[in-house]
Amino acid sequence: MRAWRIRPAKALQGRWTPSGDKSITHRAIILGALAEGTTEIDHFLESDDCLRTLRIAQALGVQAEPIDMHRWRITGLGKREPNEPSDVLDAGNSGTTTRLMAGVLASYPLFSVLTGDESLRRRPMRRIVEPLRQMGAQIDGRQEATRLPLAIRGTQLRALHYLTPVASAQVKSCILLAGLRASGVTEVTEPQLSRDHTERMLRAFGVELEEQFGTQGSHRVRLRGGQTLTACKLRVPGDFSSCAFMLAGALLLPGSDLVIEGVGVNPTRTGMIQALAQGGAHLEWEQVDEQGGEPMASLRVRAQPLKAMQIAGELIPSLVDEVPILAVMATQAHGTTEIRDAHELRVKESDRLATITEELRKMGAQIECLPDGLRIHGPTPLYGAPVQSHGDHRIAMALAIAGLVAQSGETLVQDVDCVATSFPDFEAVLHQLVEWR
């Protein structure tokens, strides 16, 4: 297993364009695979997770080929039936691949088996299995089909009106993708608006949707089955969840001045910016654009002091991936930061609430793990120490940034191969931007 040796840094400096957004790349592959015609995807993220989605699409008979660096061409199925996979479909570590592709597979009259690595096989699948069964799919698996592998026998599905117990973009997207071929109108209601990349991209491919917002923050989306997706050209924005680590380092390291170009600033993904504004941080927006319904901007980040933050409620779905790096930032903020209503982090690649608590304590942080969140006291000096990623890419990268802002000592981040799932060039970018002490 590879490890990173991180020593304290002075600043993050320069201009940087983050790699394509992982969530959006997944969806571009899937909708391109279903569409009539040829879709061209620019700024494609060639991470392990996204390549897993691509390989499963190819196993169904979809043609996909690289055009040049980070550009792919996908010829969709259109009205053709997919091939029945001749082998097990391996999603690796990708929950997005599993949950979104399950919706697609359930909607065709074919048999398939979805599995993943050891970590993914521990993650809950009941949340997608139940609605897909209600739509008519036959699904079997371990522990009453709550864990991978899942054996899926698809069929002509019937539309469903479904209330999700928690705001989950993966569950919502799974049902909407299944609903594309279902008879009738499929409707998903969630308690708060989760990431809306699927809704935005469906429109870019010509699908008509209806959306409603409730007075208590709830969100409802309706989709009529049988619509044709039309291929298009699109550019994937820079991944905000990847940029969050460099943004954090630039805010915390004195003398930093970093411009992050072409990053996606979809409001369902940028709750971290709202949280940091609460903590007194100011980010400069240099440019705003839109690609495929997704807003993009260039951000200028300079070092500045932070105050404690109170993060909970409907803000959580828009920053759920950023909680580990927010915890690192909170160790340097003045006051006590609390993060609540983040139960979802218990069932990610690791129990992120427990693992970030355990590892930051090794570096001297005053942090408590709560049943649904974290309590962090600051500012507290951090010191280099051996730490573990627990096989979780976001934990690994958060600990690397903690090592940069440590007062002294070397931080050894162990088991970092997992970072290839979302940000394969993280280490190279770090060395490109860091000014060492």
HUBELJO-V333287 format. One record per helix or strand of 3 or more residues. SS is the DSSP state (H for helix, E for strand). FROM is the first residue (numbers start at 1). TO is the last residue. Records with the same first field share a line. If there is no record, write none. Layout:
# HUBELJO-V333287
SS->FROM-TO + FROM-TO
This chain:
# HUBELJO-V333287
E->3-7 + 9-17 + 38-42 + 63-68 + 71-75 + 111-115 + 138-141 + 147-153 + 161-163 + 185-190 + 209-213 + 219-224 + 233-235 + 257-264 + 284-291 + 294-302 + 334-339 + 366-370 + 373-378 + 386-388 + 410-414 + 434-436
H->22-34 + 48-59 + 95-106 + 118-121 + 126-134 + 142-145 + 169-179 + 197-204 + 240-252 + 271-278 + 313-318 + 320-330 + 343-347 + 352-362 + 393-405 + 417-421 + 426-433
